[in-house]
Amino acid sequence: MKIVRITKIVLSLLMLVSGVACQKEKGKLTVAALHVEAPFAMPAIQVPDFSRCETLRITDYGATPGDQQKTSRAIAQAIEAAHQRGGGTVVVPAGEWPTGAIHLKSHVNLHLEKDAVLRFSDQPADYLPPVMTTWEGMECYNYSPLIYAFECQNVAITGEGELNAKMDVWERWFARPPAHMAELKRLYYLSAEDRPVEERQMVNDSAHFRPHFLQFNRCENVLLEGVTITNSPFWTIHPYLCTNVVIRNVRVFAHGHNNDGVDPEMSQQVLIEDCVFDQGDDAIAIKSGRNQDAWRLNTPTKNVIVRNCLVKNGHQLVALGSELSGGIENVLVDSCRVLDGAKLNHLLFIKTNERRGGYVKNIHVRNVTAGKIDQGILGIETDVLYQWRDLVPTLERRLTPISEVYLTNVKAADVQFISRMQGQAELPIDRIRLDHVTADTLRKEAHLHENVTNFHTQN
């Protein structure tokens, strides 16, 4: 077993060094280094380039408009063929194509041509068998994400088409009846007891854990570019334990329950740029796992750049947490805009609680504008537990150190406050600096602070 694993690692390294071969007459898949400036040491992001690779059209594998079974099978066969060639682009032509779960493989680009729509079923059976995934920072086996990539290298979704989720069944699952809450408790204890993930089977008649739309799980060199994503059962775009992720020129509209736009979790070297978010929850929620699972995995979210994005609606422009037990550091939010009239709680909101541990440090927000904000520009809270407060007890208490948060050239039209920070007496929030952070209308006090040290502001 060890010899096989070592052989796979050696082969993977050779493929990355030489470029992954597509068919000789079509060229090679290459990996380019993308350099991004940041106020911290930012490694180059490795981005797959499929421009010289062979294209495989799903219609050549039997995809038929209006026939979900044939289309699903054709997509899977085309992905396998591209993978077996060592790299390729699977093309979805214009038209509406019904499908179930799509499982990507290494060295494959799923490309949607203009006016192509992949219409994803809302029948839970179409997302079985269960796969290794997560629910709000805890690992488990659950329904497959609508698009799922596990332990892939050089994987992409590109084009001008649309990924669209039917919502009839998932919307009925938005409710959280007692049976669902009981399953949440069960997973909480399974995770806290460090039970093997294979034992955490959450597909049954009562859990109703909705699947993610896109999850890249333990992947390297991920590109998501150009597509429109409409509706989502749960979190929309979820890079989990990934390295080198570029999300560019993507438009997301999802107003269901827990419909974050992008949730980078325990991922490193992430660039999110030129995107439009119209969300029912946070536009961008940076996370790093929950409690014991994240302490076990011990992987911080690190080196995340968000730039030139537009938010039309959402709870926050950028949230950190509350699942941040692995730690979050080196984040830059630059030149983003919140549309006037958008419903928004904060521009930057850092949230944690006594169960999380982890840390938050070296967070930079600059050159951001917004209209009216329901609450304020910067919020930091250290006692955010939502439904978990009374559902389960604190099994192990670990506080979250929060420090080095810098906002520069940030302006809003109308806010309750500029900053509200609620730290803990035994671990104050530390080293916060606001330079030229202003609002035209201030409905309450500018700064509402508890247990904060080394706070500086300058206008």
ZAZABA-514066 format. One record per residue (C-alpha): x, y, z. Coordinates in steps of 0.25 Angstrom, whole numbers, padded with zeros to 4 digits, always signed. Layout:
BEGIN
REC     px     py     pz
REC      X      Y      Z
...
REM end
This chain:
BEGIN
REC     px     py     pz
REC  +0000  +0000  +0000
REC  +0011  +0010  +0004
REC  +0019  +0006  -0009
REC  +0006  +0009  -0018
REC  +0004  +0023  -0010
REC  +0019  +0027  -0012
REC  +0018  +0023  -0027
REC  +0005  +0032  -0029
REC  +0012  +0044  -0022
REC  +0024  +0042  -0031
REC  +0016  +0042  -0043
REC  +0008  +0054  -0039
REC  +0021  +0062  -0037
REC  +0026  +0058  -0051
REC  +0013  +0062  -0057
REC  +0013  +0076  -0050
REC  +0028  +0078  -0054
REC  +0026  +0074  -0069
REC  +0012  +0078  -0072
REC  +0001  +0068  -0072
REC  +0001  +0062  -0086
REC  -0012  +0062  -0094
REC  -0012  +0055  -0108
REC  +0001  +0059  -0115
REC  -0006  +0066  -0127
REC  -0014  +0075  -0117
REC  -0003  +0079  -0108
REC  -0002  +0079  -0093
REC  -0009  +0084  -0080
REC  +0001  +0094  -0074
REC  +0001  +0100  -0060
REC  +0004  +0115  -0059
REC  +0009  +0123  -0047
REC  +0000  +0135  -0044
REC  +0007  +0146  -0035
REC  -0002  +0155  -0027
REC  +0002  +0167  -0019
REC  -0002  +0167  -0004
REC  +0002  +0173  +0009
REC  +0008  +0160  +0013
REC  +0017  +0149  +0007
REC  +0008  +0143  -0004
REC  +0012  +0131  -0011
REC  +0010  +0130  -0026
REC  -0004  +0123  -0029
REC  -0003  +0111  -0038
REC  -0014  +0112  -0049
REC  -0017  +0101  -0059
REC  -0017  +0105  -0074
REC  -0026  +0096  -0083
REC  -0025  +0104  -0095
REC  -0016  +0094  -0103
REC  -0024  +0082  -0099
REC  -0034  +0073  -0106
REC  -0048  +0077  -0105
REC  -0059  +0066  -0103
REC  -0073  +0070  -0106
REC  -0084  +0063  -0097
REC  -0093  +0061  -0109
REC  -0082  +0052  -0115
REC  -0084  +0043  -0103
REC  -0100  +0042  -0104
REC  -0104  +0055  -0096
REC  -0119  +0058  -0100
REC  -0127  +0070  -0097
REC  -0138  +0067  -0087
REC  -0132  +0054  -0083
REC  -0125  +0054  -0070
REC  -0121  +0040  -0070
REC  -0114  +0040  -0083
REC  -0108  +0054  -0080
REC  -0102  +0050  -0067
REC  -0096  +0038  -0073
REC  -0090  +0045  -0084
REC  -0084  +0056  -0075
REC  -0078  +0045  -0066
REC  -0072  +0037  -0079
REC  -0066  +0050  -0085
REC  -0060  +0054  -0071
REC  -0054  +0040  -0070
REC  -0049  +0040  -0085
REC  -0042  +0054  -0082
REC  -0036  +0049  -0069
REC  -0031  +0036  -0076
REC  -0024  +0045  -0087
REC  -0017  +0052  -0076
REC  -0025  +0065  -0078
REC  -0036  +0071  -0086
REC  -0048  +0080  -0087
REC  -0062  +0074  -0086
REC  -0071  +0084  -0094
REC  -0086  +0086  -0091
REC  -0092  +0093  -0103
REC  -0103  +0103  -0103
REC  -0117  +0098  -0098
REC  -0122  +0093  -0085
REC  -0117  +0080  -0080
REC  -0123  +0073  -0068
REC  -0113  +0065  -0059
REC  -0111  +0059  -0046
REC  -0098  +0060  -0038
REC  -0085  +0062  -0046
REC  -0072  +0057  -0041
REC  -0060  +0064  -0046
REC  -0046  +0057  -0048
REC  -0032  +0062  -0049
REC  -0027  +0069  -0061
REC  -0042  +0072  -0066
REC  -0048  +0085  -0069
REC  -0063  +0085  -0070
REC  -0066  +0096  -0080
REC  -0080  +0102  -0082
REC  -0082  +0110  -0095
REC  -0090  +0122  -0096
REC  -0105  +0119  -0094
REC  -0102  +0105  -0088
REC  -0110  +0102  -0075
REC  -0107  +0090  -0066
REC  -0120  +0088  -0059
REC  -0118  +0080  -0046
REC  -0128  +0071  -0041
REC  -0134  +0073  -0027
REC  -0136  +0059  -0024
REC  -0127  +0054  -0013
REC  -0126  +0040  -0019
REC  -0118  +0046  -0030
REC  -0107  +0050  -0020
REC  -0105  +0036  -0015
REC  -0096  +0029  -0011
REC  -0092  +0038  +0000
REC  -0078  +0044  -0001
REC  -0068  +0049  +0009
REC  -0072  +0064  +0011
REC  -0075  +0074  +0022
REC  -0086  +0080  +0029
REC  -0083  +0094  +0035
REC  -0069  +0090  +0038
REC  -0071  +0076  +0043
REC  -0067  +0064  +0033
REC  -0077  +0054  +0030
REC  -0083  +0045  +0019
REC  -0094  +0052  +0013
REC  -0101  +0054  -0001
REC  -0091  +0058  -0012
REC  -0090  +0072  -0015
REC  -0096  +0075  -0028
REC  -0082  +0077  -0034
REC  -0072  +0070  -0026
REC  -0056  +0068  -0028
REC  -0049  +0060  -0017
REC  -0034  +0059  -0017
REC  -0032  +0065  -0031
REC  -0021  +0072  -0037
REC  -0023  +0083  -0048
REC  -0038  +0084  -0049
REC  -0046  +0095  -0055
REC  -0060  +0099  -0058
REC  -0061  +0110  -0068
REC  -0069  +0117  -0079
REC  -0081  +0127  -0081
REC  -0092  +0117  -0077
REC  -0100  +0115  -0065
REC  -0101  +0105  -0054
REC  -0115  +0104  -0049
REC  -0121  +0097  -0037
REC  -0135  +0092  -0036
REC  -0140  +0096  -0022
REC  -0154  +0090  -0020
REC  -0149  +0079  -0010
REC  -0137  +0086  -0004
REC  -0146  +0098  +0000
REC  -0155  +0088  +0008
REC  -0142  +0084  +0015
REC  -0139  +0099  +0019
REC  -0147  +0097  +0032
REC  -0140  +0091  +0044
REC  -0150  +0082  +0051
REC  -0147  +0074  +0063
REC  -0142  +0062  +0056
REC  -0132  +0070  +0048
REC  -0127  +0077  +0060
REC  -0125  +0063  +0067
REC  -0116  +0059  +0055
REC  -0108  +0072  +0057
REC  -0106  +0068  +0071
REC  -0102  +0054  +0067
REC  -0091  +0059  +0057
REC  -0086  +0069  +0068
REC  -0083  +0058  +0078
REC  -0077  +0048  +0067
REC  -0068  +0059  +0063
REC  -0065  +0063  +0078
REC  -0061  +0048  +0081
REC  -0052  +0048  +0068
REC  -0060  +0036  +0062
REC  -0055  +0032  +0049
REC  -0062  +0040  +0038
REC  -0067  +0027  +0031
REC  -0076  +0025  +0044
REC  -0082  +0039  +0042
REC  -0093  +0034  +0032
REC  -0103  +0046  +0031
REC  -0112  +0041  +0020
REC  -0125  +0036  +0026
REC  -0140  +0039  +0027
REC  -0138  +0051  +0037
REC  -0125  +0058  +0036
REC  -0128  +0065  +0023
REC  -0114  +0071  +0022
REC  -0114  +0079  +0009
REC  -0103  +0077  -0001
REC  -0093  +0088  -0005
REC  -0094  +0093  -0019
REC  -0079  +0092  -0023
REC  -0069  +0086  -0014
REC  -0054  +0084  -0017
REC  -0050  +0075  -0006
REC  -0035  +0073  -0004
REC  -0031  +0078  -0018
REC  -0019  +0086  -0024
REC  -0019  +0096  -0035
REC  -0034  +0099  -0036
REC  -0040  +0109  -0046
REC  -0054  +0114  -0046
REC  -0056  +0125  -0057
REC  -0067  +0132  -0064
REC  -0080  +0124  -0061
REC  -0093  +0128  -0054
REC  -0098  +0120  -0042
REC  -0113  +0121  -0039
REC  -0119  +0115  -0027
REC  -0112  +0106  -0017
REC  -0117  +0096  -0007
REC  -0106  +0100  +0003
REC  -0093  +0107  +0002
REC  -0090  +0111  -0012
REC  -0075  +0110  -0015
REC  -0067  +0102  -0005
REC  -0052  +0100  -0006
REC  -0049  +0091  +0005
REC  -0034  +0087  +0009
REC  -0030  +0092  -0005
REC  -0017  +0099  -0009
REC  -0017  +0109  -0021
REC  -0031  +0113  -0024
REC  -0035  +0124  -0034
REC  -0050  +0128  -0034
REC  -0051  +0139  -0045
REC  -0062  +0146  -0052
REC  -0073  +0137  -0046
REC  -0087  +0142  -0044
REC  -0095  +0136  -0032
REC  -0110  +0138  -0029
REC  -0115  +0129  -0017
REC  -0125  +0134  -0007
REC  -0128  +0121  +0001
REC  -0124  +0117  +0015
REC  -0109  +0117  +0017
REC  -0106  +0122  +0003
REC  -0092  +0127  +0005
REC  -0086  +0131  -0008
REC  -0072  +0126  -0006
REC  -0067  +0118  +0006
REC  -0052  +0116  +0006
REC  -0049  +0106  +0017
REC  -0035  +0101  +0022
REC  -0030  +0106  +0008
REC  -0018  +0113  +0004
REC  -0014  +0122  -0007
REC  -0028  +0127  -0011
REC  -0032  +0138  -0021
REC  -0046  +0143  -0023
REC  -0047  +0154  -0033
REC  -0057  +0161  -0042
REC  -0069  +0154  -0036
REC  -0083  +0158  -0034
REC  -0090  +0152  -0022
REC  -0105  +0153  -0019
REC  -0107  +0145  -0007
REC  -0117  +0141  +0004
REC  -0105  +0139  +0014
REC  -0091  +0144  +0014
REC  -0085  +0148  +0000
REC  -0071  +0142  +0004
REC  -0070  +0134  +0017
REC  -0055  +0130  +0021
REC  -0055  +0118  +0030
REC  -0045  +0108  +0035
REC  -0053  +0096  +0041
REC  -0061  +0094  +0054
REC  -0055  +0090  +0068
REC  -0049  +0076  +0069
REC  -0049  +0073  +0054
REC  -0041  +0085  +0051
REC  -0032  +0083  +0063
REC  -0029  +0070  +0057
REC  -0027  +0074  +0043
REC  -0018  +0086  +0048
REC  -0019  +0094  +0034
REC  -0021  +0109  +0035
REC  -0028  +0117  +0024
REC  -0017  +0126  +0019
REC  -0013  +0135  +0008
REC  -0027  +0139  +0003
REC  -0029  +0151  -0007
REC  -0043  +0157  -0010
REC  -0042  +0168  -0020
REC  -0051  +0176  -0030
REC  -0064  +0169  -0026
REC  -0078  +0174  -0025
REC  -0088  +0170  -0015
REC  -0103  +0173  -0018
REC  -0108  +0166  -0005
REC  -0103  +0158  +0006
REC  -0101  +0158  +0021
REC  -0087  +0162  +0020
REC  -0077  +0166  +0009
REC  -0067  +0157  +0016
REC  -0069  +0149  +0029
REC  -0058  +0141  +0036
REC  -0064  +0129  +0044
REC  -0071  +0125  +0052
REC  -0064  +0112  +0048
REC  -0050  +0116  +0049
REC  -0044  +0106  +0059
REC  -0032  +0104  +0049
REC  -0028  +0118  +0049
REC  -0029  +0129  +0039
REC  -0018  +0138  +0034
REC  -0013  +0147  +0023
REC  -0026  +0152  +0017
REC  -0027  +0164  +0007
REC  -0040  +0170  +0003
REC  -0037  +0181  -0008
REC  -0045  +0190  -0017
REC  -0059  +0184  -0014
REC  -0072  +0190  -0015
REC  -0086  +0188  -0009
REC  -0097  +0193  -0017
REC  -0106  +0204  -0012
REC  -0119  +0198  -0007
REC  -0113  +0185  -0004
REC  -0117  +0178  +0009
REC  -0104  +0177  +0018
REC  -0101  +0175  +0032
REC  -0086  +0178  +0032
REC  -0075  +0180  +0022
REC  -0065  +0171  +0031
REC  -0071  +0162  +0042
REC  -0062  +0153  +0050
REC  -0070  +0143  +0059
REC  -0065  +0133  +0068
REC  -0069  +0126  +0082
REC  -0063  +0119  +0094
REC  -0063  +0106  +0086
REC  -0055  +0110  +0074
REC  -0041  +0112  +0078
REC  -0033  +0115  +0065
REC  -0028  +0130  +0063
REC  -0030  +0142  +0054
REC  -0019  +0151  +0050
REC  -0013  +0160  +0039
REC  -0026  +0164  +0032
REC  -0026  +0175  +0023
REC  -0038  +0183  +0016
REC  -0036  +0195  +0007
REC  -0042  +0203  -0003
REC  -0057  +0198  -0001
REC  -0070  +0206  -0003
REC  -0084  +0203  +0001
REC  -0097  +0210  +0002
REC  -0106  +0208  +0015
REC  -0102  +0197  +0024
REC  -0112  +0191  +0034
REC  -0101  +0190  +0045
REC  -0087  +0195  +0043
REC  -0074  +0195  +0035
REC  -0066  +0186  +0045
REC  -0072  +0176  +0055
REC  -0065  +0166  +0064
REC  -0072  +0157  +0073
REC  -0067  +0146  +0082
REC  -0080  +0139  +0087
REC  -0087  +0135  +0074
REC  -0094  +0122  +0075
REC  -0107  +0123  +0068
REC  -0116  +0110  +0070
REC  -0104  +0103  +0076
REC  -0104  +0111  +0089
REC  -0116  +0102  +0095
REC  -0114  +0090  +0086
REC  -0101  +0085  +0092
REC  -0092  +0088  +0103
REC  -0078  +0093  +0102
REC  -0069  +0081  +0103
REC  -0055  +0088  +0102
REC  -0054  +0102  +0104
REC  -0044  +0109  +0095
REC  -0044  +0124  +0093
REC  -0040  +0131  +0079
REC  -0029  +0141  +0079
REC  -0032  +0152  +0069
REC  -0022  +0163  +0065
REC  -0016  +0171  +0054
REC  -0028  +0176  +0047
REC  -0026  +0188  +0038
REC  -0036  +0196  +0030
REC  -0032  +0207  +0021
REC  -0040  +0216  +0011
REC  -0054  +0210  +0014
REC  -0066  +0218  +0013
REC  -0081  +0215  +0015
REC  -0093  +0224  +0013
REC  -0101  +0221  +0025
REC  -0097  +0212  +0037
REC  -0101  +0210  +0052
REC  -0086  +0210  +0056
REC  -0072  +0210  +0049
REC  -0067  +0198  +0058
REC  -0074  +0190  +0069
REC  -0064  +0180  +0076
REC  -0068  +0171  +0087
REC  -0056  +0163  +0093
REC  -0054  +0155  +0105
REC  -0048  +0160  +0118
REC  -0038  +0149  +0119
REC  -0034  +0150  +0104
REC  -0036  +0164  +0098
REC  -0037  +0167  +0084
REC  -0023  +0174  +0080
REC  -0017  +0183  +0070
REC  -0028  +0188  +0062
REC  -0025  +0200  +0053
REC  -0035  +0208  +0044
REC  -0030  +0219  +0035
REC  -0039  +0228  +0027
REC  -0051  +0219  +0030
REC  -0064  +0228  +0030
REC  -0079  +0229  +0028
REC  -0087  +0240  +0023
REC  -0098  +0237  +0033
REC  -0096  +0231  +0047
REC  -0108  +0226  +0054
REC  -0101  +0222  +0068
REC  -0087  +0224  +0074
REC  -0075  +0222  +0064
REC  -0068  +0212  +0073
REC  -0075  +0202  +0082
REC  -0064  +0194  +0089
REC  -0063  +0184  +0100
REC  -0049  +0177  +0104
REC  -0041  +0183  +0092
REC  -0026  +0187  +0094
REC  -0017  +0196  +0084
REC  -0029  +0202  +0076
REC  -0025  +0213  +0067
REC  -0033  +0221  +0057
REC  -0029  +0233  +0048
REC  -0038  +0240  +0038
REM end
